[in-house]
Amino acid sequence: MTDEFTRLISGDDIPEFRVRTTDGQDLFIGLESGRMILLHFFILSCPYCRKSLERMEMLQEKYMRNTGFFILSIGREHTSKELRAYRGANRLKICMAPDPDRSIYNNFAIKKVPRCYLFSKEGTLLFQIRGSDEYAFHELLQIIQTELDRD
C-alpha cells in the first residue's frame, strides 16, 4: 500500500544506512543483509504508532528465533535516551534505533507515520504499509510467512 508521501515502490532496493540501536549495537542495513528485513518508523506522540509498536513486539516474539528475519523499529525525531525510556517502561524487546534528524526516514518517505517496509533477503521492497490498517497488517503477516516458508 503506497501513498503520495512514500519514496519507494515495490521492487525498489533498500536504501542503505548505518544506525546504532538503543542497545548500543551498530547495524548496517542494506542489500547484502541476506535476511528479510522489516523496517518500522514511528513517533511516540502518535497513538497509532504506539499501537504499531505493540504489533512489532508481537512479531518479534513470534519470529525471534528465525535468523532469516529481522525487525528494526526506528524512532523518527527521537533520541536513544527517549527510546530506551519508553522501551523499558513498556517492557518491549523489539530492536529500536533513533533517527533524531530524519536522515534515515527521509530516504523512505516525506511524512506520515507509522510506516512499515518489508524487504526481501535480496534487499528489494516486497510490501509497505502506512497507518494502522488491520487488513494491511494481516497481509503483511501473510507475506512474511510465505517468504520464510520459501527458505
C-alpha positions as CSV (number, residue, x, y, z in Angstrom):
1,M,0.0,0.0,0.0
2,T,1.7,3.2,-1.2
3,D,0.7,6.8,-0.8
4,E,1.8,10.1,-2.2
5,F,4.4,10.6,0.6
6,T,6.4,7.4,0.1
7,R,9.7,7.5,-1.8
8,L,9.7,3.7,-2.6
9,I,7.6,1.4,-4.7
10,S,7.6,-2.4,-4.8
11,G,10.8,-3.8,-6.3
12,D,13.0,-0.8,-5.2
13,D,16.2,-1.6,-3.4
14,I,16.5,-0.9,0.3
15,P,18.2,2.5,0.9
16,E,21.5,1.7,2.7
17,F,22.2,3.2,6.1
18,R,24.1,2.7,9.4
19,V,22.5,3.1,12.7
20,R,23.2,2.4,16.4
21,T,20.4,0.7,18.3
22,T,19.3,1.7,21.8
23,D,21.2,-1.4,23.0
24,G,24.5,0.0,21.5
25,Q,24.7,-2.4,18.5
26,D,26.0,-0.8,15.3
27,L,24.0,-2.0,12.3
28,F,24.4,-1.7,8.6
29,I,21.1,-2.1,6.7
30,G,21.5,-2.7,3.0
31,L,21.4,-5.1,0.1
32,E,23.9,-7.5,1.5
33,S,22.0,-8.4,4.7
34,G,21.0,-11.9,3.5
35,R,17.8,-11.8,5.5
36,M,14.3,-10.4,5.2
37,I,14.1,-7.0,7.0
38,L,11.0,-5.2,8.3
39,L,11.7,-1.5,9.0
40,H,9.1,0.2,11.1
41,F,9.1,4.0,11.5
42,F,7.2,5.7,14.4
43,I,6.9,8.6,16.7
44,L,6.0,8.2,20.4
45,S,3.4,11.0,20.4
46,C,1.2,9.2,17.9
47,P,-1.3,6.7,19.3
48,Y,-1.4,4.8,16.0
49,C,2.4,4.5,16.2
50,R,2.2,3.1,19.8
51,K,-0.3,0.5,18.6
52,S,2.1,-0.4,15.8
53,L,4.9,-0.8,18.3
54,E,2.7,-3.4,20.0
55,R,2.3,-5.2,16.7
56,M,6.1,-5.1,16.2
57,E,6.5,-6.6,19.6
58,M,4.1,-9.4,18.7
59,L,6.1,-10.1,15.5
60,Q,9.4,-10.0,17.4
61,E,8.1,-12.6,19.9
62,K,6.8,-14.8,17.0
63,Y,9.9,-14.7,14.9
64,M,12.7,-14.0,17.4
65,R,14.3,-17.4,16.8
66,N,14.3,-17.1,13.0
67,T,17.7,-15.8,11.8
68,G,16.3,-15.2,8.3
69,F,14.1,-12.3,9.5
70,F,15.0,-9.1,11.3
71,I,12.7,-6.3,12.6
72,L,14.0,-2.8,13.3
73,S,11.8,0.0,14.8
74,I,13.1,3.4,14.1
75,G,12.0,6.4,16.2
76,R,11.7,9.4,13.9
77,E,12.9,12.5,15.7
78,H,13.7,10.6,18.8
79,T,17.0,10.1,20.8
80,S,18.3,6.8,22.1
81,K,17.6,8.1,25.6
82,E,13.9,8.7,24.8
83,L,13.5,5.3,23.1
84,R,15.3,3.4,25.9
85,A,13.0,5.0,28.5
86,Y,9.9,4.1,26.5
87,R,11.1,0.6,25.7
88,G,11.9,0.0,29.4
89,A,8.7,1.5,30.7
90,N,6.7,-0.7,28.4
91,R,8.9,-3.8,28.7
92,L,9.4,-4.0,25.0
93,K,12.0,-6.4,23.5
94,I,12.0,-5.1,19.9
95,C,15.1,-3.6,18.4
96,M,14.9,0.2,18.3
97,A,17.1,2.8,16.9
98,P,16.9,6.6,16.9
99,D,16.6,8.9,13.9
100,P,16.7,12.3,15.6
101,D,17.3,14.3,12.4
102,R,15.2,12.2,10.0
103,S,18.3,11.3,8.0
104,I,17.1,7.7,7.7
105,Y,13.4,8.3,7.4
106,N,13.9,10.8,4.6
107,N,15.1,8.0,2.3
108,F,11.8,6.2,2.7
109,A,9.1,8.9,3.0
110,I,8.4,12.6,3.1
111,K,5.9,12.4,6.0
112,K,3.3,10.4,7.9
113,V,3.8,7.5,10.4
114,P,3.6,4.8,11.3
115,R,5.2,3.1,8.3
116,C,6.4,-0.4,7.7
117,Y,8.7,-1.5,4.8
118,L,9.3,-5.2,4.2
119,F,12.4,-6.1,2.2
120,S,13.3,-9.5,0.8
121,K,16.6,-11.2,1.7
122,E,17.9,-9.8,-1.6
123,G,17.1,-6.3,-0.4
124,T,14.1,-5.4,-2.6
125,L,10.9,-3.9,-1.3
126,L,8.1,-6.5,-1.1
127,F,5.4,-4.6,0.8
128,Q,4.8,-1.4,2.6
129,I,2.1,-0.1,5.0
130,R,1.3,3.4,6.2
131,G,-1.1,3.8,9.1
132,S,-2.7,1.2,11.3
133,D,-5.0,-0.7,8.8
134,E,-5.7,-4.1,10.3
135,Y,-6.3,-5.7,6.9
136,A,-2.9,-4.4,5.6
137,F,-1.2,-5.7,8.7
138,H,-2.6,-9.2,8.2
139,E,-1.5,-9.0,4.5
140,L,2.0,-8.2,5.8
141,L,1.9,-11.2,8.1
142,Q,1.0,-13.5,5.2
143,I,3.8,-12.1,3.1
144,I,6.3,-12.6,5.9
145,Q,5.2,-16.2,6.5
146,T,5.2,-17.0,2.7
147,E,8.7,-15.6,2.3
148,L,10.0,-17.5,5.4
149,D,8.4,-20.8,4.2
150,R,10.4,-20.5,0.9
151,D,13.7,-20.8,2.7
